[in-house]
Amino acid sequence: MLTIKNIPQHPYHDQNLVDININSGQILWLSGLNGSGKTTVLRILAQEIKVPDVRVDVEACYISATPLLLYGLTVASQVNYYQMLSEKEGVRLNWLDHCLDKPVEELSKGQAQKLSLMRLCCSRARLWLLDEPFNGLDQEGVAVLCSLLEQYLERGGAVVYSSHAELWRYDQEVCLSS
């Protein structure tokens, strides 16, 4: 599915290069200390950071560690916005049914993370890039996310996620050094 060699851990530096090789149905865990370049590698894979000689030929859905929410919208409006962008009816998660009318700027950290992750349900991408996806989630949220990821993998998707600690299963680990 995806093989990329010589990805810099820090943009525009030729040291600490990383190789990524992931197939359909697999999970790759990016581990490492703060500042080791996990987010940078994900942003390069998502093509948010352009690096010479690094080309990604697979459509990816990137969810950053900081939830990207549109202030002024309600939870329901944000979910509808995700669906409109993807032109795909998403799977409904009941994570936030109790606060559909709540403005997104009033959400807790965990609720904001859940709302951001709901974008995955509308994604047609073959690769999900998740930066610290378990941050702020309660036990129910972790269980729902793990179930969503398992279903996605069964359909042939692939996942690259970053985390400081082993929080979920993985097929391979790429440990980044500072």
C-alpha positions in Angstrom: 0.0 0.0 0.0 2.6 2.6 1.1 6.4 2.5 1.1 8.3 5.7 1.6 12.0 6.0 2.3 14.0 8.7 3.8 11.3 10.7 5.6 13.0 13.4 7.7 11.9 13.5 11.4 12.3 17.2 11.2 11.5 19.2 8.0 14.4 20.0 5.7 17.1 18.1 7.7 18.8 15.2 6.2 19.5 13.5 9.5 17.3 11.0 11.4 15.6 9.6 8.2 12.7 7.2 8.7 11.4 4.5 6.3 7.6 3.7 6.3 6.2 0.5 4.8 2.6 -0.4 5.6 0.2 -2.7 3.8 -3.6 -2.9 3.8 -5.0 -4.1 7.1 -1.9 -3.1 9.1 -1.2 -0.7 11.9 2.0 1.2 12.3 2.8 2.8 15.6 5.1 5.9 15.6 6.6 6.1 19.1 9.2 8.4 20.6 9.8 11.1 23.1 8.4 14.6 22.9 10.0 16.5 20.0 11.3 13.4 18.3 9.3 14.2 15.1 6.2 12.0 15.3 3.8 14.8 14.3 6.2 16.0 11.6 6.3 12.5 10.0 2.5 12.3 10.1 2.2 15.8 8.5 4.7 14.8 5.8 2.7 11.7 5.1 -0.5 13.8 5.0 1.3 16.1 2.6 0.8 19.1 4.9 4.6 19.6 4.9 6.2 19.3 1.5 9.6 17.7 1.5 11.8 17.2 -1.7 12.0 13.6 -2.8 9.1 12.4 -0.5 6.0 11.5 -2.5 2.9 9.9 -1.1 0.7 8.2 -3.6 -2.2 7.1 -1.4 -5.1 9.2 -0.2 -4.9 9.8 3.5 -7.1 11.2 6.2 -5.0 13.1 8.9 -6.4 13.8 12.3 -4.1 16.1 14.3 -3.5 16.0 18.0 -5.3 19.3 18.3 -8.9 18.8 17.3 -9.8 20.9 14.2 -13.3 22.3 15.0 -15.2 25.2 13.5 -16.2 27.5 16.3 -19.8 28.9 16.0 -21.1 25.5 14.9 -23.0 23.0 17.0 -21.8 19.4 17.2 -24.6 18.3 14.8 -23.5 21.0 12.3 -19.9 20.0 12.5 -20.8 16.4 11.8 -22.9 17.5 8.8 -20.0 19.6 7.6 -17.7 16.5 7.7 -20.3 14.6 5.6 -20.6 17.4 3.1 -16.9 17.6 2.6 -16.6 13.9 2.0 -19.8 13.6 -0.1 -20.3 10.4 1.9 -22.9 9.6 4.5 -20.9 8.7 7.5 -21.4 6.0 10.1 -23.2 7.5 13.1 -21.4 7.2 16.3 -23.5 7.9 19.4 -20.5 9.4 21.2 -22.0 12.8 21.3 -25.7 12.3 20.9 -26.3 13.9 24.3 -24.8 17.2 23.2 -25.7 17.6 19.5 -27.1 21.1 20.0 -24.0 22.2 22.0 -21.6 24.8 20.4 -18.3 23.1 19.7 -16.3 25.7 21.7 -18.1 24.5 24.8 -16.9 20.9 24.5 -14.5 19.3 26.9 -11.1 18.1 25.6 -12.4 14.5 25.3 -15.6 15.6 23.6 -13.7 17.7 21.1 -11.4 14.8 20.4 -14.4 12.5 19.8 -15.9 15.0 17.4 -12.6 15.4 15.5 -12.3 11.6 15.3 -15.9 11.3 13.9 -14.4 12.7 10.7 -12.9 9.3 10.1 -16.4 7.9 9.7 -16.9 10.1 6.6 -13.5 9.4 5.1 -12.9 7.5 1.9 -9.2 7.5 2.4 -7.2 4.2 2.3 -4.8 5.4 5.0 -5.6 7.0 8.3 -2.9 9.1 10.0 -3.8 9.7 13.6 -1.7 12.0 15.9 -2.3 11.0 19.6 -5.8 9.7 18.8 -6.4 8.4 22.4 -5.7 11.8 24.1 -8.6 12.9 26.3 -10.8 9.9 25.6 -12.6 8.1 28.4 -12.8 4.3 28.5 -15.9 4.2 26.4 -14.3 6.5 23.8 -11.2 4.3 23.6 -13.3 1.2 23.1 -15.4 2.9 20.4 -12.3 4.2 18.6 -10.6 0.7 18.8 -13.8 -0.9 17.3 -13.9 1.8 14.5 -10.3 1.1 13.7 -10.8 -2.7 13.6 -13.7 -2.3 11.2 -11.6 0.0 9.0 -8.7 -2.5 9.0 -11.1 -5.3 8.1 -12.2 -3.3 5.0 -8.5 -3.1 3.9 -7.6 0.3 5.3 -4.2 1.0 7.0 -3.5 3.1 10.1 -0.4 5.0 11.2 -0.8 6.5 14.7 1.5 8.3 17.1 1.5 7.9 20.8 4.0 8.2 23.7 2.8 4.9 25.2 1.6 1.7 23.7 -2.1 2.2 23.9 -3.4 -0.2 21.3 -2.2 -3.1 19.2 0.1 -2.6 16.2 1.8 -4.7 13.5 5.0 -2.7 13.5 6.6 0.1 15.4 8.8 2.9 14.2 10.6 4.4 17.2 11.8 7.9 16.5 14.9 9.2 18.3 15.6 12.8 19.3 
